[in-house]
Amino acid sequence: MMDEQPIAKEARPFVDVKVLLPEDGVIRVESRRLFGEPDAPLCQRFVERAFLAPEIEGVVLASGATPAIELRFDPTQYSQRQVLDHLAALLDAGDGLDGGLARLSKPEVPSPVTARDRYGTVRYYRYRHRVTGWRVVSDRVGAIKLENPVLYRKSVLCEAIERELMSVLGIDRYETS
């Protein structure tokens, strides 16, 4: 009689990723492991990879009961399938910047501290090759209005920005609040 050995099951890594398509122009990816802590290296790497895709205009990292990231793009120019395929290729490329990733200029994503609102939600916006927590509310010739949730109820920070704006040539009038 032969001794029967239990067959070891192949170990699979725990995957808690759920991809949702809530509306045109938005791809929502839920994962406690990936997005539970926006400051974590894994989350930051995902955000950097997402911004390698030129289709992505903005990212919202929402903490809470179900941590998630919302990737925002222009639905008049790209389909959800196109964006998902491109994003999958970027994420699948690994950490090495060889092959296709070597050609892409890696956008510098600032720390979540610079884009976090009082509820813990982190919002990043892309303006050409710049990723930032600042949002352009309105712009016209000679004037621009910006918003950043970090400034909410931070008068000391607003005063520091005003001091810096005083010394910038071409800025005649400014206001922070």
Buried (B, 14 or more C-beta within 10 A) or exposed (E): EEEEEEEEEEEEEEEEEEEEEEEEBBBBBBBEBBBBBBEBEEBBBBBBBBBBBBBBBBBBBBBEEBBBBBBBBEEEEBEBEEBBEBBEEBBEBEEEEEEEBEEBEEBEBEEBEBBBEEEEBBBBBBEEEEBBBBBEEEEEEEEEEBBBBBBEEEEEBBEEBEEEEEEEEEEEEEEBE
